[in-house]
Amino acid sequence: MTHCGSYARSFPTLCYVSKEKRTMINPLSASIAVEIKGVLAITNYKLNYTNLETQPVEAIYHFALPRAASLMACHVVVDHRSFTAEVMSRKDAAREYEEAIEEERRTVLVESLNDGLYAINIGNLDSQESIEIELQIAQILQATDLGKVLTYRLPTTIAPRYGTGSNDIEPEYYLFAQYPFHAEIHSEEPIVITHASHNIVAGDKKQTFSGLLDKDIFCSWSANAQEHYHAGTCAGKSYLLGYPSPSSNHTTGACQPDTEFHVLIDRSGSMSGQSIALTKVALNSLLEEIPEAVRINLSSFGCDVETLLPASSELSGDIRKRLRQCIACMNADMGGTEIVKALVASLKTLPESQETKHLIVITDGQVNINREELAAITLLSHKRNVIIHTVGVGYSVNEHLINQLADIAGGNSIAVNPHGELVATVKSFGHSLLGSIPFGSIQWQQSPDWLSVNKRYYPNSPQPVFATGEELAGAQDSSIAMGEKRTEEGKWAKAVVQLAAMRHMMNLGQGEAQQLAEQLGMLTRYTSFIMVDKTGEKINAEHRSMMVIPQSVGCCMESEIASYMPLTHSLNANIDYLDIPAFLRRDTNEGWHAESLLIKELDKLLWRPSKWTANYLLKKGLGTETVEQLKAIAESFEVALHVVALLYIYKLASYHSLSMSIKTQERILKEIGQLDDALEFRVAQLVEGDFAKS
């Protein structure tokens, strides 16, 4: 165990010291190979994990993907043997994984979670055994600056998010986790990288760099994103994608001028450092682009919301001066990320009218929003005819959130490198919103069976188009044009098809979407990758332990943590207005170690009822007398032991006010169902007895 003052973590040691060489050994490392072709990228992301524990483990590692990305394939190397994971329905893959776990066979399950997260489940990896998992990822590059700049982005860490997520298995975090990587970028055409998240050794068609998996990988270069569009056929399906551009027929008169803006700035603690500093520069640049006739307002948020003006005002000299003064005083000092409150407050300052209005949100998105909150924001934005645009800034942007908000009414969503293109992006982004073309007014030479475009086209800020078929061109009198067609083959055709199909599935029912995903061999919310080693020796997994491989704390967060408090400082966990990651908050369940461990397992880990045997409860530290009484109650009422144990934990938490999330409570109540009153009374008596002893 690793202990940091009063902050005890239940992770196995993550950095091991070799006695022979006195060097640090990291259990996780990565190698990344990226290929660039036009606006497409294919990444081969190899994760190497070694079980340095003394017993077999079942481990879970979380990762994120860019929104315009698809997981094309998964290959596994274990015990010097190679496997290719199969695509199955989510339910069938989970069943195979569980059966492999019980049969003590090595297995890997890759699945999509909610909130834009993915999980790699590694089952029955023996002590000192290594495994290599290679993910092949296709993505469409992000175009900015009038389509003249392309950006590659690969999330490598998931920052702690403010609020409660919707996943049973949430990422864990560890301050001292350091996972090294080496990366190469190969391009079909020579590129010159202008901005990057890491120090790059540049070549003609090959760029190399290395570092730690503690911040997202960004790199940008000059290119013409609208020169070509890509078409491909795979598994009997034909799709295309690309960035359109204004045609020679496009005039400013074709645009609909929009003259009301509200800018909402995230000033929570996680925005400190370069993020807030460059945001201030970007806002001042934005003010230079907006003419005086435009009405504007500015709000900031953290745990509360501050709005500069009662209502939007024309950008006169006095208002411009007040805005600059407000921007100059901005710091990331407003605590937690209460983004829902801020969005509602900002939307309510905008009038109910038919005129289109824009709300530009600049945030790192390190927050969770539930469906009900998103529905309320959607209703309010539609009522006031507001389009929400989001700029995600930072090295671990929650891209899932910023895209959800932008999708409400066809807004733009851009994730940017704070050291690179933030200022230029915000400047051109704001300028482009001064005029847009409704996509419904755009004519095509031949309408495809299915077409995915933003509800509005912003000529200065291109968004990709996805469609079925092999040809797409605007009509002669259309305001936009497509570039030259590039027909892809092999893995590039597969990339085109899967990327477009990911968008297509958003318009399909579950049955059709699942059938399409299985046909194309893609991982989606309906399908998973599964690998089971049915040929090698079985693993003696009687004493198997479960663990979450924690995320490395982001490089920018380390300085933020230092500014919060000393590492050994105690903090009242009920104080949630500070934007402090959960791993720094004091555990309020002190004195109930075994029960707290069981609660944490229910809350965080992949939990199976069959694992809660008497031996397992004893191993977790539950008293021998308590376990024997739980067994007696289970036998007396002919119910499973885990049901009685869950009821015991639930009632004990109520008696002693142990902290337990709503998610855990719901899981327990669902599992135990309707029980006999006499059984509940027996368990309550046991709890009262244990409570009196304490």
Secondary structure as GFF3:
##gff-version 3
##sequence-region A 1 694
A	DSSP	beta_strand	2	4	.	.	.	ID=ss1
A	DSSP	beta_strand	7	9	.	.	.	ID=ss2
A	DSSP	beta_strand	16	17	.	.	.	ID=ss3
A	DSSP	beta_strand	24	25	.	.	.	ID=ss4
A	DSSP	beta_strand	28	37	.	.	.	ID=ss5
A	DSSP	beta_strand	40	50	.	.	.	ID=ss6
A	DSSP	beta_strand	57	64	.	.	.	ID=ss7
A	DSSP	beta_strand	69	78	.	.	.	ID=ss8
A	DSSP	beta_strand	81	84	.	.	.	ID=ss9
A	DSSP	beta_strand	86	89	.	.	.	ID=ss10
A	DSSP	alpha_helix	90	102	.	.	.	ID=ss11
A	DSSP	beta_strand	107	112	.	.	.	ID=ss12
A	DSSP	beta_strand	117	125	.	.	.	ID=ss13
A	DSSP	beta_strand	130	140	.	.	.	ID=ss14
A	DSSP	beta_strand	142	144	.	.	.	ID=ss15
A	DSSP	beta_strand	149	154	.	.	.	ID=ss16
A	DSSP	beta_strand	173	174	.	.	.	ID=ss17
A	DSSP	beta_strand	180	187	.	.	.	ID=ss18
A	DSSP	beta_strand	193	196	.	.	.	ID=ss19
A	DSSP	beta_strand	201	202	.	.	.	ID=ss20
A	DSSP	beta_strand	206	212	.	.	.	ID=ss21
A	DSSP	beta_strand	217	222	.	.	.	ID=ss22
A	DSSP	beta_strand	228	234	.	.	.	ID=ss23
A	DSSP	beta_strand	237	242	.	.	.	ID=ss24
A	DSSP	beta_strand	245	246	.	.	.	ID=ss25
A	DSSP	three_ten_helix	252	254	.	.	.	ID=ss26
A	DSSP	beta_strand	256	257	.	.	.	ID=ss27
A	DSSP	beta_strand	260	266	.	.	.	ID=ss28
A	DSSP	three_ten_helix	269	271	.	.	.	ID=ss29
A	DSSP	alpha_helix	274	289	.	.	.	ID=ss30
A	DSSP	beta_strand	295	301	.	.	.	ID=ss31
A	DSSP	beta_strand	305	307	.	.	.	ID=ss32
A	DSSP	beta_strand	313	314	.	.	.	ID=ss33
A	DSSP	alpha_helix	317	328	.	.	.	ID=ss34
A	DSSP	alpha_helix	339	348	.	.	.	ID=ss35
A	DSSP	beta_strand	357	363	.	.	.	ID=ss36
A	DSSP	alpha_helix	371	383	.	.	.	ID=ss37
A	DSSP	beta_strand	386	393	.	.	.	ID=ss38
A	DSSP	alpha_helix	399	406	.	.	.	ID=ss39
A	DSSP	beta_strand	413	416	.	.	.	ID=ss40
A	DSSP	alpha_helix	422	432	.	.	.	ID=ss41
A	DSSP	beta_strand	435	438	.	.	.	ID=ss42
A	DSSP	three_ten_helix	439	441	.	.	.	ID=ss43
A	DSSP	beta_strand	451	452	.	.	.	ID=ss44
A	DSSP	beta_strand	456	457	.	.	.	ID=ss45
A	DSSP	beta_strand	465	468	.	.	.	ID=ss46
A	DSSP	beta_strand	480	481	.	.	.	ID=ss47
A	DSSP	beta_strand	484	487	.	.	.	ID=ss48
A	DSSP	alpha_helix	490	505	.	.	.	ID=ss49
A	DSSP	alpha_helix	510	520	.	.	.	ID=ss50
A	DSSP	beta_strand	527	532	.	.	.	ID=ss51
A	DSSP	beta_strand	545	549	.	.	.	ID=ss52
A	DSSP	beta_strand	551	552	.	.	.	ID=ss53
A	DSSP	alpha_helix	555	564	.	.	.	ID=ss54
A	DSSP	three_ten_helix	582	584	.	.	.	ID=ss55
A	DSSP	alpha_helix	593	604	.	.	.	ID=ss56
A	DSSP	three_ten_helix	609	611	.	.	.	ID=ss57
A	DSSP	alpha_helix	614	619	.	.	.	ID=ss58
A	DSSP	alpha_helix	624	637	.	.	.	ID=ss59
A	DSSP	alpha_helix	641	656	.	.	.	ID=ss60
A	DSSP	alpha_helix	662	672	.	.	.	ID=ss61
A	DSSP	alpha_helix	677	693	.	.	.	ID=ss62
###
